[in-house]
């Protein structure tokens, strides 16, 4: 059984190491997600503050122009969650009578009454059905006489009758008690050890499942990281392009605030700025994960479409 105890202790220690490693991995994922959330949020806020708001202010100076999408957009205050919600490890119940100590010892609690009960059982049987050396039933005796006769019975009779007497009987009863305690302790130890092994094996299976989930979460986090970087780069490009167009657009409006008097060149500049601003709003409001923490297909399409439109504007 010593080998079984060592194996159970080794399994318990291995499970603890795996559990700590999983928690460390989850903490790394959470930290990375928090940093990406902050970076993405900052990119959105900068686009809003440095480009969308100034463009909106200039648009509002135009006569007979009501750009609804600019009036409705608000400054982002809460970023989309890029990370994956942590999966907390379930608590594994520990058998109350079993503890794995640092030194690998298995502590087993054995009821003390077991040995006494084991001795008392045969003793009562002899008192009920045994006979004294005189042939008289022990149950008809009382007090010390009954006790002496029962003890002598376990000693194979009184000394006068050729037996070992009360002294031999007491030794026999003590042996019954000791044997019962050892046997009971062994049975309980095996039962508790089996419970420990079953518990740790169940925990090992649970850790297998969690490690698989962690591997999937890490793959998903890597994909989300790339999507977040693409989104941040696009937000930066949109801000850079809008801010670059802002001085010319501002000068155009200051020179004439009535679009009805614009020529084709100035109308094209207004249209391009409106298109670019609408594109910025669409990108800024696009979530990259859904309510379940999974990367959205929509964000991939929006990024690809916005990048294509930006490239087209650069060639015009």
N, C-alpha and C positions, 0 to 999 in steps of 0.2 A: 504493500500500500504506500510505502514511502516514495516509490517512483511515481505513483499516481499523484501524490501530493505535490511533488516537484513540478510535474507537468502542468498541474492546475495553476500553481503559482506562476510559472513561466507564461502561461496563457493570459493570466490576469495582468501581469506586467506588460506583456506585448499589447494587450488591449488598451491599457492606459497610455502607452506611448503613441499608439495609432490615434487615440482620441485627442491627445494633445496636438499631434501633427495636423489633424483635421481642423481643430480650433484655430491654430496658427494660420492655416491656409485661408480660413474664412475671414479672419481678421485682416489678412493681406488683401483679399478681395474687397472687403468693406472699405478699407483705407483707399485703395485704388479708385473705387467707385466714387467715394466722397470727393477726391481730388478732381476727377473728371467732371462730376456734377458742378463743382465750383468753377472750373475752367470754362465749361459750356455756358454756364449762367453768366459769367463775366463777359464772354463774347457776345451774347445776346443783348446784355445791357449796354455794352459799348456801341453796338449797332443802333440800338434805339436812341441813346443819348446823343451820339455824335453825328448820326445821319438821318434817321427817320424823323426825329423831332424838328431839326432845323429845316428839312425839306417840307415838312407839314406847315411850319410857320411861314415859309415863303409862299406855298400854295394858297394859304388863307388870305394872302394879300391880292390874289387875282379876283377880278370881278366875274360874277355869274359862273363861278366854279365851286362845286361842292364835291370834294373827294371823300366819299363815305368811308372808305377803308382806312384812310389816314386819321379821320376823326375818331374812329372806333378803337384803333389799336392803343393798348396801354402798355406802360413800362413793365417788363417782366419782374416779378418779385420772388417767385418760387420756381426753381429750375426743375426740369424733368429728371426723374431718377434714372441714371445710367446704370447703376449697379444692380446687383442681385440680392434680394433679401436673404439674410443669413438663415440657414436651417439649423436650429438649435438641436443639439444632441439630446435624445431622450434619456431620462434618468433610469438607470438599471437597478432594480431592487436587489438588495443584498440579504441573504438568509441571516436571520438574527442570531443563530447559533454558530455561524461560521465567519471567521475573519482571516484574511490573508495579511500577515504582518510583514514588516520590512525584511525580516530574516527568513521569511518563507515558512513560518510555523503555522500550523493549523490548530486553532484553539477550539476545543470541543467541550460543550457543557453536558455532563452526564448527571441525571438526577441521582442524588445520594440514596434515595429511598429504594432504588432498584435492588441493591444487594440485600438490604434488610427484608424487603418483601419476598425476595427469592428464598431466604432462610426461613421466614415465617410460614411460607406455604407448606413445605414438607413437615415442619414442626407441628402445624395444626392438624395435618392429616394423621400423623402418628398419635397425637392426643385423642383424635376422634376414633381411630380404628386399631391402634396398637394395643399390645398387652404388656404388662409388667413382668418381671422375672418370675413372679409368683403365679403368673397366669391370669391375674385379674386384669380386666379391661382398664386401660389408663383413664378413659373418660369417666369412670366411676370414682376416680381419685380426685382430690382437690388440693389447691395450694401448692406447697413445696413438694409434696409427695408426687403429684402429677408431673411437675416440672422435672424432678429427679428421675422418675420412671421414663419420661420421654427422652431425656438426655442419655440415660443408660441404654435405651433401645437403639439409639444411633451409634452407641459404642459397642453394639453386638451383645448387649446384655450386661448384667452386673458382674463385678469381679468375682463374687461368690459363685456365680453360675458359669464362670470361665470366660466372660467377656472382658471388654476393656473398661466398662463402667462409665461413669459420668464424664470423666476427663477425656476419654477417647471420643465420647459422643459430642462434647463441645468442639473438639478439633474437627470432627466431621462436619458439624454445622458451619464452623468458620470457613472450611474449605468450600462448602456449597455456596456461601456468601461471596467469597473471593472469585470463584469460578463464574458466578452469575454476573458480577460487576464487570469482569474482564470481557465476557462474552457480549454483554449488553453494550459496553463501551465500543467494542469492535463493530457491532452492528450499526450503532448510531454513527460512528465515524465514517463507515462506508456510505451510509445514507446521506450524511451531510456532505461528504466529498463528492458524491454523485450529483448532489444539488449544486455544489460549487462549479463542477465541470459543466453541467447543463447550462447554468447561468452564464458562464464565461463563453461557452460555445455559441449561445444565443446572442450574446453581445458581439462576438466576433462576426457572426452573420450580419448583424445590424451595421457593424462597421464596414463590412464589405459593401453593403448597399450605399452607405453614406460616402464611401470613397468613390463609388461609381458616379453618384450624384455630384460630388465635388469635381471630378474630372469633367463632367458635362458642364458644370457651372464655370469652370476655368476656361473651357473652350468658348462658352457663350460670352464670358467677360472679355476674352481676346477679340471676338468679333465686335462686341459693343465698343471696345476701345478704338478699334479702327473706324467704326462708324462715327463715334464722337469726334475723333480727329478730323475726319472728312467734313463733318458739320461745322466744327470750329474754323477750319480753313475757309469754308464757303462763307461763313458769317463775316470773317475778316475781309475776304475779297469783295463782298457786297458793300461793306462799310467803306473800304478804300475807294471803290468805284463811285459810290454816292457822294462821298466827301469831295472827291476830285471833280465831280460835275457841279457841285453846289455853288461855287463862285460864279460860274458862267450863268447858271440858272437864276441866281439872285440878281445879277446885273441885268438879265433880260427882263425880269419882273419890275425892277426898279425903273428901267427905261420906259416900260409900258405895261400897265396892269390890266389891260383889256385884251383878252385873247382874240376878240373879233377883229382886231387890227393887225394880227400877226401875219407875216408872210409864211411861205411853205417851210423855210429853214427854221424859223422860230417855232412853228407848230410841231415840226419834227423833233426839235429839242425838248419841248414840253412833253410830247408823247413818249419819248425815250425815257425821260425822267420819271414819268408816271409808271411806265412799265417796269423800270428798275426798282422803283419804290414798292410796287405791288409784289414783285418777286422777293424783295427783302422781307416784307411782312409775311408772305407765305412760308418762307424758310424759317423765320424766327418762331413761328407758331407751330411748326411741325414737330410732333413728339417722336423720339427715336426708340422709345419702348412703350409697350402697352401696359394695361393695368396688372398683368401677370408678370411683368418684368422681362418680357420677351421682346427682342428687337423687331421693330415694325418694318414691313415691306415698303410702306408708304414713304418712310424717311429715305430709303435707298432711291426710290423713284424721284422724289423731290430734289435730292442732291444732284442726281444725274441730269435732270431736266434744267435745274438752275445753272449748273456749270456749262451746259450746252448753250443756253441763252446768253450767258455772260460772254462766252467766246464769240458768239454771233455779233453781239454788240460791239466788241472790240474791232471787228473787221468792217463795220459799217462806216 
